[in-house]
Structure formats: C-alpha cells, structure tokens
Amino acid sequence: LAGRAARHGDPGSHEHWMAQDAAQAVGMSALAVAAAWPIARDGRIGGHLLDAARRMAQWQEDRRRTSLRRQLLQQDLEWERRLAFAGRSA
C-alpha cells in the first residue's frame, strides 16, 4: 500500500507497524527493538532499520512455515506408505 498513498500530486506517506511477536521472531524484545533504532527529531523511528527487521522477520516466518509444510508432507507420505503396506488405501 505504500506506493498507493499519494493523492492529487501530494507525495503521500506510509507507516510500517511491527507486531511484538515479529520482533521476537528476529530475537529481539520490543524494548530492544525500540532502543536499537534511532529516533528522528519528529519522534519517528528510522525507516530503513525497521524495514530490514520487518523483512528479516517475514523471511524467518516463511522459512519456518515452509519447514512445517515439508514435515507435514513427509508425514502424509509415510502414512500412505504404511497404509499401502497394510493393504489399505488412504
């Protein structure tokens, strides 16, 4: 949505929000996240570092879910093999 924030010639603006569990996914508590980022004069947290942490959290969560899907597929294949060996079909 960041690219769709401008209207009628104005440059527009956007915000990134990070859930506490996303910060924990990259190994940081919410307080460590807040302390790690420089705060601008207007009170906003630096966007580049926040965006990098957001991308890292998303990448880690994607990897975790990919691993879970692989494990589930392996379990399904194993059950199918066992049922076929027992003379039953899934």
C-alpha positions in Angstrom: 0.0 0.0 0.0 3.0 2.3 0.4 3.0 3.0 -3.3 -0.7 3.9 -3.3 -0.5 6.5 -0.5 -0.2 9.7 -2.7 -3.2 11.6 -3.9 -3.7 14.6 -6.2 0.0 15.3 -6.6 1.0 15.1 -3.0 3.8 12.7 -2.3 1.9 10.9 0.4 3.2 8.9 3.3 3.0 5.5 4.8 3.8 3.7 8.1 5.2 0.3 8.9 3.9 -1.4 12.0 5.7 -4.4 13.6 3.9 -6.7 16.0 5.7 -7.7 19.1 5.8 -11.3 18.1 7.5 -10.3 14.8 10.2 -8.6 16.8 10.6 -11.6 19.0 10.9 -13.8 15.8 14.2 -11.9 15.0 15.4 -12.4 18.5 14.6 -9.0 20.0 12.2 -8.0 22.6 10.0 -5.0 21.9 12.1 -2.8 24.2 15.3 -3.9 22.5 13.8 -3.0 19.2 12.8 0.4 20.4 16.2 1.0 21.9 18.1 -0.2 18.8 16.5 2.3 16.3 17.4 5.9 16.2 14.5 8.2 16.7 14.2 11.2 14.5 13.5 14.7 15.7 9.8 14.3 15.0 9.7 11.2 17.2 9.6 8.6 14.4 11.8 5.5 14.3 14.3 5.2 11.5 12.6 3.5 8.5 15.5 1.6 6.9 16.3 -0.4 10.0 12.6 -1.0 10.8 12.1 -2.2 7.2 15.1 -4.5 7.4 13.9 -6.0 10.7 10.4 -6.5 9.2 11.8 -8.2 6.1 14.0 -10.5 8.3 11.0 -11.4 10.5 8.9 -12.2 7.4 11.8 -14.3 5.9 12.2 -16.3 9.1 8.5 -16.9 9.4 8.3 -18.0 5.8 11.2 -20.4 6.3 9.5 -21.8 9.5 6.2 -22.4 7.7 8.0 -24.0 4.7 9.7 -26.4 7.1 6.4 -27.2 8.7 4.8 -27.9 5.3 7.7 -30.2 4.4 7.3 -32.1 7.6 3.6 -32.5 7.1 4.1 -33.8 3.5 6.7 -36.3 4.8 4.2 -37.5 7.5 1.5 -37.9 4.9 3.8 -39.8 2.6 4.8 -42.1 5.5 1.2 -42.7 6.5 0.3 -43.5 2.8 3.2 -45.9 2.6 2.2 -47.6 5.9 -1.4 -47.9 4.9 -0.4 -49.4 1.5 1.8 -51.9 3.2 -1.1 -52.9 5.5 -3.3 -53.5 2.4 -5.4 -50.3 3.0 -5.6 -47.2 0.9 -5.8 -43.6 2.1 
